[in-house]
Amino acid sequence: MIHYFWPIVISFLLLVFIVIPAVVIWRLSLKVPEDAGRRRFLKKAALYPVGLAAAIGYGYGYERSHTVDHRYGISVPAGAFPEGYRLAQISDVHLGKFFSVAELRRLLERIVADGPDMLAITGDLFDDESQNLAAAQLLDEYVDRFPDGIWYCLGNHEHFRGITEIKRFLSATRVHALYNHAEQVPGKSFWVAGTDHPMIRETEKFRQLKEEYFAKTIEDIPEKERKSTIVLAHHPEFIDNAAAAGIPLTLTGHTHGGQFGIFGLPLFPVFKYTRGMVRLGDSYGYVHVGNGSWFPCRIGCPPEVAYFEFRG
């Protein structure tokens, strides 16, 4: 894993707002002969802070609160899933100062209106101890609005905000909360599996724990039925494990799509898989860009609801 995203962003902001203005002021303070070329450069340099301020204003005031829908067709072997079955995914809501339970309700209403069969949530929803209970109760309220319910896996921020209590809240609901295990969808012939998030930073130990979590997650699924399984995982590198096991679709989040993008591509691609669809052989993986944010600015990376439809 690479954890350089925020140092890069902070360094960029310092450069534009502090270093460049400081250099301009210093040069202006020098008693040197007037230079037309330098004067043109300084005028252009002064535009950078103004442009960045405008971009941040757009990202904070508009884009982060304007959700878009993305729709994908998933080709699977005949009989693996019901033809035309549709599920929706949200991720990284990050309840807190910048995303309230009321906003979560509006998001759920938006999804219900589209009529998917199932809702998958891939972690980092419960991120505010003062709102977590209300959020769990809200999810339970919406379970019946989806024919096959709501399915959930943990993210790293659930561990930060009291994992034991969050599990207790979820246990009192009808949400299918998956902690390194799988369940067959009631009345259906396919499975949903959900992994926990390995809370280790050191790369090799992270990969080892990831493998252990994944092996435990799918151990109850008969091997011949793995082609009829959806995996929910917060970290996108689980896509590799699932593809190696023959899982047709893995839904992930965690990266926020890089938070900043241009032409649909992440500006800071610090993860192996940062945003959008990944195809490995016959397996699909998806990295959701997230719905909320603990850093309240998105540029070229609006929040999304991802819809997936199975096609034979």
Salt bridges, closest charged atoms under 4 A:
GLU34 OE2 - ARG39 NH1 2.98
ASP69 OD2 - ARG71 NH2 3.63
ASP69 OD1 - ARG110 NH2 3.19
ASP92 OD2 - HIS94 NE2 3.62
ASP92 OD2 - HIS234 NE2 3.75
ASP92 OD2 - HIS256 NE2 3.50
GLU109 OE2 - ARG145 NH1 3.39
ASP114 OD2 - ARG71 NH2 2.64
ASP114 OD1 - ARG86 NH2 2.39
ASP124 OD2 - HIS94 NE2 3.48
ASP124 OD2 - HIS234 NE2 3.13
ASP127 OD2 - HIS94 ND1 2.82
ASP127 OD2 - HIS157 ND1 2.98
ASP127 OD1 - ARG161 NE 2.91
ASP140 OD1 - ARG174 NE 3.09
GLU141 OE2 - ARG105 NH1 2.88
ASP144 OD2 - ARG174 NH1 2.91
ASP148 OD1 - LYS188 NZ 3.22
GLU165 OE2 - ARG168 NH2 3.42
GLU183 OE1 - HIS176 ND1 2.96
GLU183 OE2 - HIS181 NE2 3.25
ASP196 OD1 - HIS159 NE2 2.88
ASP240 OD2 - LYS272 NZ 2.66
GLU304 OE1 - HIS70 ND1 2.64
GLU304 OE2 - HIS288 ND1 3.81
